[in-house]
């Protein structure tokens, strides 16, 4: 059952929704759809919170760099805060230099979602309506995201419906969850020793503004080759130009999907596996999306104090944001994110947490 988590500065109440299974304990907030905590056991059965965040709502409202949040209407970046669709140019809210990041100044991460508990599914469904023109995006879009916990799996099912009538406005949609993970426990320090395996044979290089600079290129011979399990920090300081531009990893990896040999289950394919050697915790990420943004928390500067009371610093977490590719609305050769009137966009991501 939802319980109060405080009120925003404008007086809007926010609720927290705990979900429990035999293996995991999860808390979801109605503010931003935030995945606020995930308690997972290590190989000895000791549980620790493995996601970064805050204990209080005030810091989520004023300081959060998308900790655990649902982001949209368009996750990742749109170059020049502008795109064209059906011959019409749409200026967007610029909140990342000249670009639009994660939906703009007031994206879905800063909205209070309506929440409906789903006891039979051990879950909660969050929903909101994004009106035509919100942050510059065209068309009225109804969005819902369902969090459902079963055993060692947390499943997120997303839906976005373009509510415009036939002949009305098309739009673009790209949704993801922006959880910062540290499998040794939040506040425990660097994730450099976490071992990552990604089913991705190519990635999209970026310019200095983190906008794709061209078509995907092979990961072979680069620091982006995680086809075999590799410690995330192994190649941080090799001097690769792409890591220098971003201050670490902040890149779209192009997923191979089922044709690349990734296991498939219930409509999703295994995209990534992360293991933490000291605790034995393992995180699997399953998705049906064409890409995943690997981010190494480059912009944490040691000024934010997390749930443990410790300061978060650069490299203290990793994000694996399942999504379409950045700047797709301006790149016709990229997988399309266009949502036509009356259409519904659906996607799913599963986080599985085990220990060995």
Secondary structure as the mmCIF struct_conf table of DSSP 4:
data_model
#
loop_
_struct_conf.conf_type_id
_struct_conf.id
_struct_conf.beg_label_comp_id
_struct_conf.beg_label_asym_id
_struct_conf.beg_label_seq_id
_struct_conf.end_label_comp_id
_struct_conf.end_label_asym_id
_struct_conf.end_label_seq_id
STRN STRN1 UNK A 3 UNK A 7
TURN_TY1_P TURN_TY1_P1 UNK A 9 UNK A 10
BEND BEND1 UNK A 11 UNK A 11
STRN STRN2 UNK A 13 UNK A 20
BEND BEND2 UNK A 22 UNK A 23
STRN STRN3 UNK A 24 UNK A 29
BEND BEND3 UNK A 30 UNK A 30
STRN STRN4 UNK A 31 UNK A 31
TURN_TY1_P TURN_TY1_P2 UNK A 32 UNK A 33
STRN STRN5 UNK A 35 UNK A 41
TURN_TY1_P TURN_TY1_P3 UNK A 43 UNK A 44
BEND BEND4 UNK A 45 UNK A 45
STRN STRN6 UNK A 47 UNK A 49
STRN STRN7 UNK A 51 UNK A 51
BEND BEND5 UNK A 55 UNK A 56
HELX_RH_AL_P HELX_RH_AL_P1 UNK A 57 UNK A 62
TURN_TY1_P TURN_TY1_P4 UNK A 63 UNK A 63
BEND BEND6 UNK A 65 UNK A 66
TURN_TY1_P TURN_TY1_P5 UNK A 67 UNK A 68
STRN STRN8 UNK A 69 UNK A 71
BEND BEND7 UNK A 73 UNK A 73
STRN STRN9 UNK A 74 UNK A 74
BEND BEND8 UNK A 76 UNK A 76
STRN STRN10 UNK A 77 UNK A 78
HELX_RH_3T_P HELX_RH_3T_P1 UNK A 79 UNK A 81
STRN STRN11 UNK A 82 UNK A 85
TURN_TY1_P TURN_TY1_P6 UNK A 86 UNK A 87
STRN STRN12 UNK A 88 UNK A 91
STRN STRN13 UNK A 96 UNK A 96
TURN_TY1_P TURN_TY1_P7 UNK A 97 UNK A 98
STRN STRN14 UNK A 99 UNK A 99
STRN STRN15 UNK A 100 UNK A 101
TURN_TY1_P TURN_TY1_P8 UNK A 102 UNK A 103
BEND BEND9 UNK A 104 UNK A 104
TURN_TY1_P TURN_TY1_P9 UNK A 105 UNK A 106
HELX_RH_3T_P HELX_RH_3T_P2 UNK A 108 UNK A 110
BEND BEND10 UNK A 111 UNK A 111
STRN STRN16 UNK A 112 UNK A 112
HELX_LH_PP_P HELX_LH_PP_P1 UNK A 113 UNK A 113
STRN STRN17 UNK A 114 UNK A 118
HELX_RH_3T_P HELX_RH_3T_P3 UNK A 119 UNK A 121
TURN_TY1_P TURN_TY1_P10 UNK A 122 UNK A 122
STRN STRN18 UNK A 123 UNK A 130
TURN_TY1_P TURN_TY1_P11 UNK A 132 UNK A 133
HELX_RH_3T_P HELX_RH_3T_P4 UNK A 134 UNK A 136
BEND BEND11 UNK A 139 UNK A 139
STRN STRN19 UNK A 141 UNK A 150
TURN_TY1_P TURN_TY1_P12 UNK A 151 UNK A 152
STRN STRN20 UNK A 153 UNK A 162
HELX_LH_PP_P HELX_LH_PP_P2 UNK A 164 UNK A 165
TURN_TY1_P TURN_TY1_P13 UNK A 166 UNK A 167
BEND BEND12 UNK A 168 UNK A 168
STRN STRN21 UNK A 171 UNK A 172
STRN STRN22 UNK A 174 UNK A 174
STRN STRN23 UNK A 176 UNK A 178
STRN STRN24 UNK A 181 UNK A 181
TURN_TY1_P TURN_TY1_P14 UNK A 183 UNK A 184
TURN_TY1_P TURN_TY1_P15 UNK A 186 UNK A 187
BEND BEND13 UNK A 188 UNK A 188
TURN_TY1_P TURN_TY1_P16 UNK A 192 UNK A 193
STRN STRN25 UNK A 195 UNK A 198
STRN STRN26 UNK A 200 UNK A 204
STRN STRN27 UNK A 206 UNK A 206
TURN_TY1_P TURN_TY1_P17 UNK A 208 UNK A 209
BEND BEND14 UNK A 210 UNK A 210
STRN STRN28 UNK A 212 UNK A 212
BEND BEND15 UNK A 214 UNK A 215
STRN STRN29 UNK A 217 UNK A 218
TURN_TY1_P TURN_TY1_P18 UNK A 220 UNK A 221
BEND BEND16 UNK A 222 UNK A 222
TURN_TY1_P TURN_TY1_P19 UNK A 223 UNK A 224
BEND BEND17 UNK A 227 UNK A 228
STRN STRN30 UNK A 230 UNK A 231
TURN_TY1_P TURN_TY1_P20 UNK A 232 UNK A 237
BEND BEND18 UNK A 238 UNK A 238
HELX_RH_AL_P HELX_RH_AL_P2 UNK A 241 UNK A 246
TURN_TY1_P TURN_TY1_P21 UNK A 247 UNK A 247
BEND BEND19 UNK A 248 UNK A 248
STRN STRN31 UNK A 250 UNK A 255
HELX_RH_3T_P HELX_RH_3T_P5 UNK A 258 UNK A 260
TURN_TY1_P TURN_TY1_P22 UNK A 261 UNK A 261
STRN STRN32 UNK A 264 UNK A 265
TURN_TY1_P TURN_TY1_P23 UNK A 266 UNK A 267
STRN STRN33 UNK A 268 UNK A 275
TURN_TY1_P TURN_TY1_P24 UNK A 277 UNK A 279
STRN STRN34 UNK A 281 UNK A 287
BEND BEND20 UNK A 288 UNK A 290
STRN STRN35 UNK A 291 UNK A 295
TURN_TY1_P TURN_TY1_P25 UNK A 298 UNK A 299
STRN STRN36 UNK A 301 UNK A 305
TURN_TY1_P TURN_TY1_P26 UNK A 307 UNK A 308
BEND BEND21 UNK A 309 UNK A 309
HELX_LH_PP_P HELX_LH_PP_P3 UNK A 310 UNK A 310
STRN STRN37 UNK A 311 UNK A 313
TURN_TY1_P TURN_TY1_P27 UNK A 314 UNK A 315
BEND BEND22 UNK A 316 UNK A 316
STRN STRN38 UNK A 318 UNK A 318
STRN STRN39 UNK A 319 UNK A 323
BEND BEND23 UNK A 324 UNK A 324
TURN_TY1_P TURN_TY1_P28 UNK A 326 UNK A 327
HELX_RH_3T_P HELX_RH_3T_P6 UNK A 328 UNK A 330
TURN_TY1_P TURN_TY1_P29 UNK A 332 UNK A 333
BEND BEND24 UNK A 334 UNK A 334
HELX_LH_PP_P HELX_LH_PP_P4 UNK A 335 UNK A 336
STRN STRN40 UNK A 338 UNK A 339
TURN_TY1_P TURN_TY1_P30 UNK A 341 UNK A 342
STRN STRN41 UNK A 344 UNK A 355
#
